Every structure is written in structure tokens, then in C-alpha cells.
Amino acid sequence: MNERLPYLREKTSKLTTSPGVYQMKDKNGHIIYIGKAKNLKNRVTSYFCKSPDHTPKVAKMVEQVYDYDFIVTDTEYEALVLECSMIKQNSPKYNILLKDDKGYCYIKISDEPYPRITAEMQKKGGGTYLGPYTSAYVAKQAVEEANRVFALPVCRRKFPQEIGKGRPCLNHHIKKCMGVCTGCISQEDYVKTVNEAVMYIRDGSTQSVEELTEKMNAAAEEMEFELAARLRDRINAIKRAADNQKIIADGMPDTDVIAAAVNGDQVCAAVIMYRNGRLTDRAEFFLGSGETGGEGGNIIEDFILQYYGVGKEIPREVMTEDIPENSELIEKLLRERCGHAVRLVCPKIGRGARLVALAKANAGEYLSIRIGRTGKEIIALEELAKALGLPEPPEYIESYDISNLGSESMVSGMVVFENGRPLKKAYKKFAIKRVQIQNDVASMAEVLERRFLHYLDPDDTDEGFATLPDLILLDGGKGQVNAVAPVLERLGIDVPLFGMVKDNRHRTRAIATSGGEISITESKAAFMLLTRIQDEVHRFSITFQRAKHKKEQYSLELTKIKGIGDKKAQKLLMKFKTKTELKKASPDEIARIAGVNSDIARQVYELIQGMK
């Protein structure tokens, strides 16, 4: 709790309603956050109100605010420009700070009789270097494409020392290598081919095809048909490579595609750059220290404003997964910076949607390296949050299922998924106690009530009950949701609650709310995650139900012996939890645990040994 809140609220009550920029400061006077506002009073008041609805990131920032300053502007656009300038000057802790971990990469043409083309992170040794390239991805892709198109060797053999020694590798047999090792290529022809490959990397496919076509025609006129055929094949390979490179970008204006991946406090943005219909570069950025998120959580808007700083190349089109709230103002600002029109677009279908998905996948994979999760898990949680209208991806998910055999062996299982993966140490089992006949809806209400009574009990030391989930998923439809929602409300538990609806093949079909259903089939990653969760909670619950049913069957068998009632049978089953342990128990142990004489213990022992 911030002790300065009364002072900050009093100060904010007198604030102007004009547009402007505000600077949040800590007790040392350091600026920790800078924001813009169309209405300064409304915006700043939202931070210090008595019933805030902040994300954890914003709440953490508010706790550290000691005071704030502000600057009034005439228009919201002026506030936007001033905010960008002040963030760049001060780099506040809680604003997005672009951190690009990648360095430079070079393309090396080695200095040896038979040169090789490789991608290198640093200039090492002799040779010719192209670059630097800001994207290692693009440099490596260019090298791989050139080596493939011109059938250059990528093996570790040394030439000319190993020419004629040993059999050629598989690449030669499948026509991916010209076969220098066989001795069929002269050094002169090889060097010419390498020079053509370098020209292809430098100038692109169009100019390479034009020059090679001239050489092919000249060779044909000189009746050098073998050379002309090799050049023809090389031209065709270049054209195929070029087509593959621009297959989803043909005819597109110069475009940057931007998407972000979020996992808890970690955020990564990816930019994929297309120029002249080709992917030319790629970059990924971590946004601040994980405590950032921008005003209103608009990550994409804050990223665009800082990424396209003064001097940065700005394309004519920027594709994003979400259109920023102030898109018109941002387009105006970018237009003034670059001198030409800029469009912000959010494609939902077709080629653009595929490019945005590609950028998001890149952001997810890059972030996954940092946090130890797969890119698919990160994207699945984001898609799930978006489909369910959650403010942030749910890190801690609890799911419940009821399993029974009629009105017997009624149980429930609780499984936990943390950051998209099962957290088995937090799983819980519940035997239904209050509901006497089969009623899945009433049983679900009982289980959730008992679970959160554990959470609310200050004397309960079970770590599995101590965490408040970000999302609750019930195996069932709106009937289960409507039964559990009043229980959570009565206990004061504010957690998003949904049901998982199955089709007639027991597959996840939709998400149930208290009033209807939400289709999730279009969100592939979210659909796969929900299917995993539903399958896991069903497996866990039915396994518990079967085990409990077997115990009840054992208990019924034991009570057939005179002198063994329900309580004594339960004592034995509680002590010896499995059939194997029960069979290993000696008559003396049975007598001691059940509290019976040796004759009854012997009868129990013989019955147990005869059980299958």
C-alpha cells in the first residue's frame, strides 16, 4: 500500500482536464513512468482511485509513486509527440525499453583455392566479407540459398587435397552439390560459380538471371551445349528460389509485420521486414525488464512509437495483430518522420494474417528461449486469453471434472497447468461427501466450495491450496458454471470461470459461459491446449474413481467377515493403500491395525490372499 495515496488523490482532484503528459516519480525524484492523456485528470485519477483495477505491472508501479509532474498540451497529438520525446530522453523503468539482444552477422567468402561461402558472427581470419547484416537469420538464409542454388559443397572436405579420395556424399547423388570431390569441376569453373553466387547474394535474383541468361545464350552460340545446359539449370534454380522466397509477399508494398508474445511479466516483440516483395530482415526485442506494458497495456502502440524513432526506415505499411487505439495519430506522426504516407493495418484473413501469425510465432519462439517454455505454449495461452476476454494470459489454470459409477464412487479431480504445462504436484483429489445421489452439477459446486475454503483458511498449510488461480475451467457446460459461480461470489473469490464443452466424440468443442458458448475452434493453439487440459483432468478423475471403486469393493468383501465392520475395513484400506501392500500385510499387522483378535485377523489374511 502506497502511504502517499491520500496526498496524490488530493493533488489529482485539482488537475486540469486538458490533454498532456504526466511523469510519475519515486521518492528519490527519478522518473519511473511517462504517459500521455487526452484528459489528464481522468487518466491520472485512474492510477490512484480507491478501487483500482490495475494489472500487476501497473499496481507495482503505483506502489512506488511518490509524486508526479505534468505538462499541458493543446492537442492529444502534441501529447503523443512530447511523450515519445520524453521517453527517449529519460528511459523510465516502467515504460517499454527496446532491448535487442542480437549482434551483427557477416557472409564470408574464404581465401582458399576452392572458396566456401559461410555465415559468420565475427570477422575471423582472411577472406572477403559481405555485411554486416543486422539479422543473422537473413545472412544464414542467404548463404543456404546461394549454396543450394549454385550446388556448392557444404561438407568439411579440404580441396584440392581430397579431390578423388573417397566416394562422393549424398548431396552429390541428389544433385545438391556439383561434386568437386569427384574431380569433374576445374578450379577455374568452380571459382566462376562462387563469384556468380556472390553476385546473386549482393544483387538478388533478377540481375543474376539476366547475366546468366546472356552467358547461356553466348555458350549456345559457341556450341558449348554442356555449359549452356548447366547455366540453364542454374537459372531455373534461381527462379524457383526467388518464387519460394516471395510466395506470400508477391506484389506487397514495403511492409513491416509486428507482433508480440507475452508470458507473465515477459514480453517480446518481433518485426519481420519485407522490401520489394522479399523478406529482407527480422528482429526481436525484449520490452523492458518485464515490468512494462505501456499505458492501458497497449504494447504494440508503445513499441511502434519507440521502434520508429528519428532516422529509422519507415515502410509504407505496418501490419499488426491489433490496431493501436491512437492509430490515426500514430500514422500522422510516422508520416511526418518519414515524409510519405504510412498505413497501420490489422489483417484478419489471407496473406496478411499469415504474415502476422509468422511474426507472432517468431516472437513466441524467441521468448520461449528466455523463459524455458515452447513458443506454442506461449501462443496458446495468449490465444486463450484473447478468446475468453482475459486481460492477460493465464499463468496458473485449475481444471475440475466429476467422475462416478451411478451414485457410487463419486469423486472429483483437480489438475493444474502452470504456464501451459501440467503441475502434477498441485493436483488434488476430492471424494464427494454431501451429495448422496448422482448429480454432477451439485457435486461440482461442493468441490469448488471445499477447495476455496481451504484457500481462505489461514491455518491451512497445504501449498496446493494456497495459490489463487488465474482461470478456472470446469468439465461441463453452463449448468456447471451457473452452479459454481454463486459459490465463488459468496466466498469472495474473483477468478474467471468457464466450462469446457465436449462433442459426441468426447472432444473439446467450445467454452461455456453462464449465458452461452464461445467457439475456440478458430484458435488452433488455444484449442489444442484446452483439449490437453480436458483430457488430463478426465484421465486424473477417472483414475481416482476406479481406484476408489476398487477400495470400496475390497471394503465390501472384508465386511463379510464376522467382526469386521465398515470402520475396521476402512482402517485397513487407509493404512495399506494398494492391493499389493494389502497382500503383504501379515496377520499380526492386520490384527493391530484393525483392532481384532488373531482368529479374525487370520480370516482377513486368507480372504485378501484370495482376492484377484
NORBELJO-V416847 format. One line per field, one symbol per residue. phi: phi as a letter, one per 40 degrees, with the letter a starting at -180 (. if undefined). psi: psi as a letter, one per 40 degrees, with the letter a starting at -180 (. if undefined). Layout:
phi: ???
psi: ???
This chain:
phi: .cccddcccccccbcccccibbbcbcccgccbabbbacbdccccdccbccbcbccdccdccccccbaababcbcbcccccccddcccccbfcdcccbcbcccbbbbbbbccadbcbbbcbcacbgchbbbhcbcbcdcccccccccccccfccbccccbcdbcgbgccccdcccgbacgdccgcbcccccccccccccccccbgccccccccccccccccccgccccccccccccccccccccccbcbbcgccdabbbabbbagccbbbbbbbbbfgbcbaaabbccgcgccigcggccccccdccccccgccbccbbcbcaccdbccccdccccccbgacbbcbbcbbgddccccccccccccccccccbgbcccccccccccccccgccadccbbbbbabbabgcbfcbabbbbbbfgbcbccccbbbccbcccbdacccccccccccdcccccccccbcccccccccabbbciccccccccdccccccgcbbdbabbcbccbgbcbabcbcbibbcbcccdcccccccccccccccccccccccccccccdcccccccchbbdccccdccccbcbccccccccdcccccccgbccccccccdccccccc
psi: hheedddddddddeiieiiahihhiaeeehhehhiiidhddddddddeidgifiiddddddddehdiiiihhididddddddddddddddgideihhhhheiaiiihhhigidgiihihidihhaaihhhaihehddddddddddddddefiieieihiedehehiiiiddddefehefdeeeehiddddddddddddddddeidddddddddddddddddefgdddddddddddddddddddddfdeehehihihhhiihhhbehhhiihhhhhfeiheiiiihhgaeeeaeiheegdddddddddgahehhhiehhhidhhidfdddddddddddeeiihhhighdiaddddddddddddddddddddefiidddddddddddddefidihhdhhhiiihhigbeifhiiihihhhfeihgdeeiiihhhddhdihgddddddddddddedddeheehehddeehhiehhhhgiaeddddddddddddefhghhhiihhiaeefihdihhaeeaihheddgdddddddddddddddddddddddddddddddddddeehhehaddddddddddgdidddddehidddddddefiiddddddddddddei.
